Amino acid sequence: MVYQITGHKNSVFIESLVLTLIVFVVGFSLGYYVENYRVDKIIKDYKEYEVEALDLKLQNYYYQIMSREACSSAIEQNFIFADKLYNNGLILEKYEEANQISDQLTLEKKRYVLLKTELWLNTLLLKEKCQVNFTTIVYFYSADPGNSARVAEQKVISNVLRTVKERNGKNLILLPIAGDMQLDAVNLQMNAYNVTHLPSVLINEDTILEGFSNVEEIETYL
């Protein structure tokens, strides 16, 4: 009788162990699949910007030779592209927060940062060529996830800038650019405008706000 009870307990234990292993394997496999899907989705979205990067480059050539009569449509198109890039960046940011940053993902992110930098250069060219005074805000931030305090600060700053963008709408171009990805084009721009601290907000290429500033403080410089 004692043997039967012991044998029954062992059987229940083995069944529970097998069930636990099955649940673990299924859960791990599902998690692995979901994680890979997210990474693939981010990379796919980043790669789609390669064509738009070429488009921006061609726009730059066009802006250099266009007549003043074409300024209105060129500025409108530049704003449309900037808003699209910014809104898509918010979506990609949410994907990134749910994943470990791989080497491949870092490479794609660098391409995206260069795309935004090229858009900024086009915007500067339009400002000079067309003699217009629309507002540009370039937000230089750190892409390094290792500093938790800075990551938290940057999330707050991003939310503040999002509010500024929503309140000013089409009158403002907002470009978040990672300033520590070892990209020469970005480094040259940071040096040109004396940006030495991350995070920093550059307003209209003449005012630098280091660290946190609230909505009202930023809007005083617009």
N, C-alpha and C positions, 0 to 999 in steps of 0.2 A: 504494500500500500504506500509506504514511504517512497519507494522507487518510482511509482506511478506519478505521485505528486511532483517529485523532483523532475522527472522527465517532462511533465506537462509545463512546468515553469521554464525549463530550458527551451522547449518548443516555442513558447510565447516570446521569450527573449530573442530567439533567432528570428522569428517572424517580424518583431518590432525593429530589429537591427536591419533586416533586409528592406523593410518599408522605409526606414529612415534613409538608408543609402540610396534608394530609388528616388525619393523626394529630393535629396541633396543633388544627385546627378542631374535630374530634370531641371531643378532650379538653377544650378550652375550653368547648364547648357543654354537655358533660356536667357539668363543674364549675359552670358558671353555673346549670344546672338544679338541681343538688344544693344549691347555696348558697341559691337562691330558695326551694326547698322547705323548707330549715331555717328560714329567716326567716319564711315563711308559717306554719310549724308553731308557732313560738314565739308569733307574734302571735295565732294561733287559740287556743292554750292560755291566753294572757293574757286574751283577750276572754271566755272561758268563765267567768272569775271575776267578771264584771260582775253576773251574776244572784246569785252568792254574796255580793257586796258589798251588794246590796239585802236579801238574807236576813239578813246581819249587822246591818244598820240596823234591821230590824224586830225582831230579837232584842234589840237594845238597848232599844227601846221596851218590849218585854215584860218585860225584867229590871227595869225601873223600876217596874212595876205588879204584878209577881208577888208571891205570898205566900212566906213562908219555907219552907213545905212543898214548894215547887217547886224549891228550891235544888239538891237532889241531882241531879235529872235535867238541870237547866240546866247545872250544872258539868260533868257527864259529856259533854253535847253540845258544850260549849265546848272540852273537851280533844280530842274526836274531830275537831272542825273544825280545831283548831290543829295537830294531828299531820298531818292531810291536807294542810294548807297548807304545812307545813314540808317534807314529803316531796316534794310536787309542785315546791316551790321548788328542791330539789336537782336534779331532772330538768331544769328550765328553766335552771338555772345551767350545766349541761353543754352545752346547746344554745347558750347565749350565748357561751361560751368559743370556739366554733368560727365565730363570725360577727363582722363589723364592726357596731358599734352605729349603726343608722340613726335618723333623727328619729322615724319611726313606731314603731320598737321602743322608743325612749326613752319615748314617750308611754304605750305599753302597760305598760312597767315602772313608771312613775309610778302608774298605776292599781293595780297589784299592791302597791306599797309602801303606798298609802293603805288598801288592803284589810287588810294586816297591821296597820297602825296602828289601824284600827277594831276589829280583833279584840283588840288590846291594851287599848283603852278599855273594851270589853265585859268583858274579864278583870278590870280594875280595879273595874268596877261590881259584878261578882259577888263579888270579895273583900270589898268593903265591905258589900254587901247581905246576904251569907250568912255573914260573919264567919269565913272560911276562910283557911288559911295555906299553900296550895300555892305552889310556887316559880315565879316568872317570871324569865326572862332575856331581856333585849332587847339585841341585838347591833347597835350602830350602826356602819356601815361606809361607806366611800367607794365610789361607783359610777364614779368617774373612773379609766379604764384607763391614764391617762398616766404615773402614778407607779409604775414597775415595782417599786421596793423596797416600797412600801406594798401593792401587789397581792400580792406574795409573802408579806408578813407576814399579810395578811388570809386568805390560803388556809390558812396554818398555824393561825390562830385559829379559822377555820371548822371545821377538822378536830378541834381540841381541844373545841370546843363540841359537835360531833357526838358525840364520845365521852362527854361529860358527859350529853348527852341520852339516849344509849343506856344508860348506867349508872343513870340515875334514872327512865327510862321515863315512866309516866303521872303521876308526881308533879311533873313539870316541863313548863312551856310555854316553848318557845324561839322567839323572833321576830327573825330578821335583818331589819333595816330600813336602807335607804340613807339617810344623813343629809345628803347634799349634792345633792338633786334639786330644791331650791327649792320645797318643799311646805310651806305654812303650818302644816298640822296637825302635821307632823313637827317643824318648827322650834319650835312652841309646846311640844311635849312635851320636846324637848331642853332648851329654856330652863327649863321647870318643874323639871327634875331636874339642872340645871347640867351638862349634857353639852356640853363645848366641844372635845373632841378626837376625831378619827376615826383609827383605830377605837377604840371604847370598849364595855365590857360593863356593862350596868346590871342589877344583881341585886336583885330584890324591891323595886325603886323606892327603895332607900336606900344601895346600895353601887355605886360606879363604879370599874371597873378599866380604866385606859388602856393601850392597846398590848397586848403579849403577856402572858398568864398561862397556866401549865400547868393540867392537870386538877385536881391536888391543891389548888392555890391557889384555884381557883374553887370547888371543893366545900367549902372551909372556910367559905364564906359562905352555903351553902344551908341 
